[in-house]
Amino acid sequence: MSDLLDEYPMLIFGLEALLALFLLIFIVVWTASGRKKRAPHDRRD
């Protein structure tokens, strides 16, 4: 594994960027689904 990182030093930044992108998408989807479930209960007529 260290030979791979020595040959491609930018690989770790690419993996970190993919992880950050996945985490961002996960948080957005999770919070958006929570709002859809709560929206009908918040209405007061």
Helices and strands as residue ranges (DSSP letters): H 2-7, H 11-42
